Amino acid sequence: MVFIKTRPETVIPSVMIIFRYIAIQVLIGLIIATAVLLPLFSFFDLLDQLDDVGKGTYRTIDAFMYTTMLLPRRFIQIAPFIALLGTVAALGALAVNSELIAMRTAGISPVQISLAPLAVGIALIVFIAGLEQFVAPQLQQKAISNRAAALNQTAELGRGLGIWTRNEQNILRIGQMLHAKRAADIEILHLDNTGFLSAHIHAQSADIRNNDAWILRQVIVRKFTEKGILLTRAEALSWRSFLNPEDIATLTKPPESLSPFELVRHVDFLRSTGQDADSYALALWRKAGSALLTIAMLMLSILFIFGSIRSGLANKLVFSALIGVAVYLLDQIIANAGLLLRLDPAFVALAPSIVLILLAIFLLRRVF
């Protein structure tokens, strides 16, 4: 009997060639999945915007521009499902062409095969992190601002509610943010050191300066003293705001449109002033949860391929699409329920992804 020794230095390059080949196939699968899913979701966004064409100065070109500027945000939102479908399509094609069987026969283990899509997934997460911090928030906020200007809308937290915020001794309500330098319908409630209301200021408008000084216009001041209420009026009054321009800009933006750094800063501000920060904290933790969900979807896609080699590629794609839709809906339901029940935002955002990762690890260990 003749024994043939294989030199280790010749095996490692072969594994790396296969690793790169699988990674390239997975990357192509992700690009194809993006080309299918992103236009589909953007088409729904466009349909929604076309309903507003003709209102104010909002035109069809504005609807297309709004949808285009939202593309990075939509890509980030559907990235876990792009990872799922793209990886299933890539590995499924390799399985259908018997390439995975050939790799297994050559001594490449399923774990080694799985490392390639996971590496691509990590690169995808890094790319998404860059979009989330430097591209998507700026474009989304610009899109929202342009749309509001064209529709003659203002930034409000709710109809008739305005924007509310506070610090230790002041409660501020901004009825309307006309633009970054001007607000309308201003109310300021000043509290004394014991927490009782000492003064109420109402202004029809305010000019917002860069040095945090506000010039209130058409002002009515009510001071509450032991002798009664002292009322005075003024055409203009200077007031030193506890909000800087960045705080004001943040208050007028939806939580999901803020970058991670903006969310961290704003959550700290809200909590330091005793305000409810759950919605902003949840938006922050969901950004981290999205990265974990992407890893979970990649692991599930590997499970679909190695756990059902005999089923056709079309069946795998349909099944993975159903799983993706179910996970997306469940994630939305859990997030909304968490806000209503006032659960811990980190738990609400991360728990579903962690459960899926643990489930995928358990099932993969049984398959491998």
Residue, then its C-alpha position, 0 to 999 in steps of 0.5 A: m500500500v502506498f501512502i501519499k502525503t499532502r503538503p499542508e502549504t498546498v492545502i491552505p491556498s486551495v481552501m482560500i481559493i474556494f473561500r474567495y469563490i464562495a464569498i464572490q458568489v454570495l456577494i453577487g447574490l446580495i447584489i441581485a437581492t438588492a436589485v430586486l428588493l430595493p426597487l420594490f420597497s422604493f416603488f411603494d414609497l413612491l406610490d405613497q408620495l404620489d398621493d400628495v402631488g398637487k398639494g402646495t408646491y409638491r410636484t411629481i419630480d419632488a416625489f421621485m427626489y424624496t424616494t431617491m433620497l430615502l434609498p440608503r435608509r430603505f437599504i439599511q432597513i431591508a439589509p437583513f432580508i437582502a442577506l437572507l435571500g442573497t445568501v440562499a440564492a448563492l449557496g442554493a445555486l452552488a448546491v443545485n450545480s453540485e458544487l457544494i457536494a464537490m467541495r465536501t468531497a474535497g474535504i472542505s467542511p460545512v463550517q469552512i464553507s459557512l465562513a465565507p458568507l459570514a465574512v461577507g455579512i460582516a463586511l455588509i454590516v460595516f458598510i451599513a454602519g458607514l451608511e447609518q452614520f454618514v449618509a442615510p440620516q443626512l439624506q433622509q432629513k433633507a428629504i423630510s425637510n424638502r417635502a415639508a417645505a413643499l407641502n407647507q407643513t411644519a415640524e410637529l410631534g403631533r397635531g396641536l401638540g407641538i414640540w415639548t422639552r425641558n430642563e431643571q427649571n424650564i418647560l418649553r413648548i414650541g407650537q411650530m418650527l417654521h424653519a431652523k431660525r424661527a419658531a411660532d407659538i412659544e410657551i415657557l413655564h419657569l419653575d422656582n427652586t421648590g418646583f412650583l410655577s413662578a412665571h409663564i411666558h407666551a410669544q407669538s414667534a421667536d427668532i433663534r440666534n446662534n448663541d442660544a439667545w432667542i428674541l421673543r416677539q409679541v410677548i405676554v409674561r405672567k408672574f405668579t407672586e404671593k400678591g397675585i398674578l402680575l401680567t406684562r406685555a412686550e413687543a420683544l423680549s430676549w430669552r436665553s434658551f437651554l437648547n442649542p441649534e443642534d438640540i432644536a434640529t434633533l427635536t424636529k426629526p423622527p428618531e429613526s432618521l438620526s445617526p447613532f451619535e445623534l441618538v446617543r447625545h439626544v438620549d443623554f440630554l432627555r434623560s438628564t432633564g428628566q424626560d421620556a427617552d424611550s422612543y429615541a433609545l429604542a431607535l438607537w438599540r434597533k440600529a444595533g439589533s439590525a446588525l445582529l439580525t443580519i447575522a441571524m439571517l445569514m446563519l438561517s440561510i446557511l441552515f436552509i441550504f445544508g438542512s435541505i439539500r434535496s429541495g429545489l432552489a425555488n422552494k428555498l427562496v420562497f421559504s426564506a422569503l416567508i421567513g423574512v416577512a414573518v421576522y420583519l412583521l414580528d420585529q415591528i410588533i415587538a418594537n411597538a409593544g415594547l414602547l406601549l408596555r414601557l419595556d427596556p429598549a435594549f431588551v426589546a431591540l436585541a432580544p429577537s435577534i439574539v433568540l434567532i442567533l441562538l436558535a440558528i446555532f442550535l439547529l446548525r450544530r444538529v445539521f453539521 
